[in-house]
Amino acid sequence: MYNLHPGLSISPVPSKVGESVRIRYHGLLAGSGADQVWLHTGYGTGSWQSTYDHRMDKTGNEWEQNIKIDRDGQFNFCFKDSANNWDNNNGLNWSYSIKR
């Protein structure tokens, strides 16, 4: 697991198109007692393309989800809870480059 930020880990890194990636989140929303967390994902710079909300599974004190990487380029993500509170890294979101 690669820790992108305190409260967040992802594996494998680097990631390639077609691979399944596991994202584990134990950040602000998890620490605030969220009853459900969604992983909000998209691709590209500027406006995100192919956005999707993935319902995460609670495991102990963290939330996790496995997703398949569909495109190369910049992969972006952030988190939200059922009360529509967001953890978006202070408006920066999280992102990293996907290789073909």
N, C-alpha and C positions, 0 to 999 in steps of 0.2 A: 504494500500500500504506500502511496506517495501522498504526503501531507501538503496540500496546496495552501493551507491556511489553518490556524488553530481552529479546531471544530469541524474539519473537513478533510477527507482522504479519498483518493481515487486510485483504481488499479485496473489494467496496467497503464503505465505512463512510460514511454510514449505510447499512444494508441493509434491504431490504423483503421481505415474504412473496413467495415464488415466484422470487426471485433466487438465482443460484449465487454462493457466497462462497468465495474461496480463502484458506485459512489456512496460513501458513508458520511452522514451529517450528524454532528452533535454540537451545533452552534447555538446562536441566540434563541431561535424558536424552540429547539429541543430543550434548552435550559429553562425556558419560560413555561414549560408544561403543555406545549401544543398537543391537542388530541389527534391531529393528523397533519402531516407535512407532505407537500408536493414538490417535486423537482421540476422546475420550469426550464426547458432547454430550447436552444435554437442555434442556427449556424450563420456565419458571415459577420462582416464588420458593419457598423452603422445599424440599420434596421435588421433585426433578426429574421431569418427565413426558416421555414419548416418548424415553427414553434409547437411545443407540446408540453402538457402537464402530466407528469408521471407520478402516480400515487406511490408514496414510499411506505415500506414496511418497518414497523418498530421492532428493534432488536436490542433488548436491554435498555440503555440510556441513549441510544442513537437510532437514527433512521437510515435505511439503506434501500437502494434500488439498483438493479442491473438493467442497462439499456444497450441497444445495439447502435454503434456508430454508423450512420448512413452516408455521410459526406466527408470529403476532405476540406481543409481550410480551418477556419476558426470555429471552434465549438464553444458555445456560451451557456452558462447556467446560473440559476439562483434558486431560492427556496421561498415558499409561502405556506401559511397554515390555513386552517379552516375558517379563521376569523379575518382572512385576507391581510394578515400582517406579513411583511416581506423581509427576508434577509438577503440583501443584494450587494453585500460587501461595500456598504456606504455609497451605493449608486454606481460602483465600478463593475458589479457582477463578477463572475469568475469565468475565465476562458483559457484555452490553450490550443495549440495547433495540432491538427489531425493530419497524418501522412496517408497517402494513397497506398 
